């Protein structure tokens, strides 16, 4: 009887042991690298679709053209990494850190990027259609000519961001802080700018057709016609 109990306990213990990430496993679709340190790793063109990368560190890693589609990367760190041309479509990146990273031409379509940090990141031409960037920190980010159609940027901070020529058609910018940002030539057709701060921004030649401007501040901004908006410019531009 006692032997049977011991065997049962041992079997239960074996099944109860949590599965730990195999940090030394080679890069592969679906790999489990949770909480792994990949600082400086050379993973250009790596296949990591559906990988489990929560809380992992990829600081200064070479991830050019890597495939992260549908990967789980909650709170992962990519400080100063090179993600040029990487594909993160449908990835879960909530709380991730990309400050100083090179995201030129990278793809984030439909990605969950709520509360991510992209401070001073370079992402010209990035493809972020339908991505969720609610409450994200994108101060001084370069998103020039990026595709941000129908993106959720509600409550995000984009102070002094470069959005020149970007397509923000249908984007939700409710309550976002874009003060000092460059939106020259940007497409904001049908965008929701309710309560947003666009003080001191450049909107020269920007297309605001059908945009919702209720409560949005444009004080000190340069309007699409090149005129400077005056002190009472809330809900629209009132030239001096």
N, C-alpha and C positions, 0 to 999 in steps of 0.2 A: 504493500500500500504506500509506504513512504517513498519507495523508488519511483512509483508512478507519479507521485506528487512532484518529486524533484524533476523528472523528465518534463512534466507539464510546465513547470516554472521556467525551465531552460528554454523550451520552445517559445513560450510567451515572450521571454526577454529578447530572444533573437528577432522576433517579428516586431517588437516594440522599439528596437534601435532605429533612430532616424537615419535617413539616407543623406550622407554628406556629399557636397559637391566634389567632383573629381577634377581638381584644378590642374592636374598634369595630363589630363586627356587631351588628345589632339583636337583642333578646331573641327567641328562638324555640325551639321544641322541637328538641332535638338540637344546639343551638349549641355551638361549641367555644370556651370561655372559660378554658381552662387557664392558671393563673398570671396571671390578669388582675386588675387593681386596680379594684374597683367600689365603693370607699369612698363612702358617702353617696348611692349611686345610688337613684333613684326607680323601683322595679320592682314596685309593687303590682299584683297580678293578672297578673303576667307568666307566660307559658307557657314553661317551661323543662324539660319532661318529657324525660328521656333526655339532658339536656345534660351536657357534659364540663366540670366545674368544679374539677378537682383543683388544690389549692394556691392557689385564688383568694381574694381578700379582699373581703368584703362588710360591713366594719365600718360601723356606724351606717346601714346601708342600709334603705330602706323596702321590705320584701318581703311585705307583708300579703297574704294569700290567694294567694300565688304558687304555681304548680304545679311541684314538683320531683320528681314521681314517676319512679322508676328512674334518677335522675340520678347521675352519678359525682362525688362531692364529697370524696374522700379529702383530709384535712388542710386543708380550706377553713376560712376564718375568718369568723365571724359575730358578732364582739364588738359588744354593745350594739345589735344590729340589731332591727328589728321584723318578726317572722315570725308575727304574729297570724293564726291561721286558715290558715297555709301548709300545703301537703300534700307530705310527703316519703316517702310510702309506697314501700317497696321500694328506697329510695335507699341508696347506699353512702357512708356518712359517717364511716368509720373515721378516728380521729385528729382529727376536726373540733373547732373551738373555738366555743362558744356562750355564753361567760361574759357575764353581764349582758344577754343577749338576752330579748326578749319572745316567748315561744312559746305564748301563751295559745290553747287550742283547736287547736293545730297537730296534724297527723297524721304519725305515724312508724311506721305498721303494718309489721312485718316488716323494718324498716330495719336495716342493719348499722351500729351506733353504738359498736363496741368502742373503748375508750380515748378517747371524746369527753370534752370538758370543758364542764360546764354550771354552773360555779360562780356561785351567786347569780342564776341565771336564773329567769324567771317563766314557768311552764308549767301553770297551773291548767287542768284539763279536757283536757289533752293526750291524744291517742289513740296509745298505744304498744304495742298488743297484739302479741305475738310478736317484738318488737324485740330485738336483741342489744346489750346495754349492758355486757358483761363488762369489768371493770377501769375503768369510767367514773368520772369525778370529778363528783359531784352535790352537793357540800357546800352547804348553805343554799339549795338549789333549792326552788322552790314548785311541787309537783306535786299540790296538793290536788285531790281529786276526779278525778284522772287515771285513765285506763284502762291498766293495766300487766299485764294478764292474760298469763300464760305468758312473760313477759319474762325474759331472761337477764341478771341483775345480779350474777352470781358475781364476788366480789372487788372489787365497786364500793365507793366511799366516798360515804356519804350523810349525813355528820355534820350534825346540826341541820337536816335537810331537813324540809319541810312536806309530809307525805303523808296529812294528815287526809282521811278519806273516800275515799281512793284504792282502786282495785280491783287487788290484787296476787294474785289467785287463780291458783294454779299457777305462780307466779313462782319462779325459782331465785335465791335470795339467799345461796347457800353462801359463807361467809367474808366476807360484806359487812359494812361498818362503818356501822351506823345509829345510833351513839351520839348521844343527845340529840335524836333525830328525833321528830316529832309524827306518830303513827300512830293517833290517836284516830278511832274509827269506821271504820278501814280494814278491807278485806276481804282476809284472808290464807289463805283456804280452800285447803288442799292445797299451800301454799307450802313450799319447802325452805329452812329457816333454819339448816341444819347449820353449826356453828362461827361463826355470825354474832354480831356485837357489837351488842346492843340495850340496853346500859347507859344508864340515865337516860332512856329513851324513854317516851312516853306511849302506852299501848295501851288506853286507856279505851274500852270498848264496841267494841273491835276483835274481829273474828271469826277465830279461829285454828283452826277446825274442820279436823281432818285434817292440820294443818301438822307438818312434821318439825322438832323442836326440839333434836335431839341436839347437845350441845356448845355450844349458843347461850347467850350470857350476857345475863341480864335484871337484873343487879345495879342496884338503884336505880330500876328501871323502875316505872311505874304499870301494873298489870295490867288486864285487861279488866273486872274487877269493881271497879276503883277503888282496890284495895289496893296499897301500896308493897312491892316485892320486896326481900327481904333480901340480905345478903352472900353467902349460898351459893346464889344463884339461877342455876344453870347447868343447862340442859336443861329449864327450867321455872321458874315463880315460886314462891319460898318466902318467904311473908310474914314480917316481923319478929316 
